[in-house]
């Protein structure tokens, strides 16, 4: 382990590794981690620190404020064999610049699944097509921060490209921690009605509309949900998961994926894993959620890092003004 990491972080990494080793896994696949241009990320952190409106006004101390290289190294020390670089625009003209940055980040960061993003603007379909051609393996959409309707006609062609390519999209479309004009299940249900093969991964299990998004997952076989923040003490205080829905969660065990929101979490990484374990859904469910489901979705094998993004060249220039809120 690197000498850059503190003793407390080293101890936590050892505990995280014991968790997945105890399940007989080769590591973790975390589909919801945030990396973005540093000046953008610093603005996101400042938004959390200031209790911006989209945080729900809740104290949100960021646990992992290390520099970018240390944060990526820490994920690997935790045993994340693959992770994402969830990044998202909040205005037109920003997505292409972010996607260009993400190409370089994936190339220089072992374990990173090349991530891209989108926004409802003229040319969105070609922007998404370019990112797919450049090797993007997962997209991030943020309906809350972007304040857009995911069923906007400007995005229809982009969703079609992603559905045809089979590239998953992690989408924050639930109304937690604070609702937006287009959050909730209805707007994304309209998208799925038009693109039923779209591989959506609903972030945060759709918090707080958990059961509505479970409905969508049960209706559309390509809809998945990630665990980001769900079941943690922090989230349970704000939006408790209804215990009556646990059997449905168990029944969708092949389509629930580990997500954490690292580094933008107000508790240790280990707590997310412990929160999943204490649901009592069993070791087979945990193995599927923490590794196997995402490994199958992304075609990972064993300890493959998930990097493999050697083709393409994302471009574009832009201004990295940041907007915060939970990812």
C-alpha positions, 0 to 999 in steps of 0.5 A: 500500500502506498506511503501516501495513505494514512494509517486510518485509511490503511486500516479501513482498506484492510477491513474493506478487503476482509469484507469481499474476501469473506464472500469469496470474491476477487474484489468489488465493482463499484458503478457509482464513483465520482472523478471529474476535472479537479476544479469542477470537483472542488466546486461540487465539494464547496456546494456540499460544504455550503449546504446547497439546496440540492443537498436537502439542507443536510450536513454533508461532510466529505470523507475523502478529500485526497488528491485525485491520484490518491483517491483512485489508489485508495479505491484500488486498495479497497479492492475495487477491480473496476469503478467509474468516473461519474461526471455530469454537466449542468448547462449546454456546451459542457458535456463534450468538454467533460467527455474529452477529459474522461477519455484521458482519465480512463487511459491513465487510471487503471481500473476506471471504466471509461465514463461519459455524459450527456445533456439535452442540447442540439447535437446530443445524439452525435455527442453520444455517438462520438463518446461511444466510438471513443470507447465509453463503457458507461454514461452518467445522466443527472436529472436533478442537477441538470434540471432537465426532462429526460424525455426531452426530444433533444435526448431521444436520439441519444437514448436510441444510440445508447440502447442500440449500443447496449451501453449502460447509463447510471441516471440520478432520476429519483427525488432524493435528497431534494426533488427537482422539476423532472425527478421521480419515476414518471419522466424516466418511464416515458423514456423507457416506453420509447426505448425499452431496451435502454440499459438504465441503472437507477442511482440510489435505488431511486431514493426516495421513490424506491418502490416506484423504481422497483416497479420499472425494474420489474417491468423492463428487464434492462433496468437495474438499480445501484445501491449508492447511499441506500440503507446507510444510517445517513440515508435511512434518516432522510429516506428509509427504505420500506422493509416491505420491499425487501423481498422485491429487492431480493427478487431483483438480485441479478440487477442490483449493483454496488454503488457508493458515491465515493468520494462524496460521502459523509461516512467511511466507504466500509459503512455502505458494505456493512449496510448491505450486509445487515439487510440479511439477504444472504451471501449469494445476494451480496456476491452478486451485488458487490461484484458479479452483476456488474462484472457480467454487465461490463464483460469483466473477467477475474481481476480485470481492471476494466480500463481497456479504453485505448481507442478514440480521442475525445475532444472539445473545450469548455468551461468547467463551472461546477454545480453540486449535489449528490451524484 
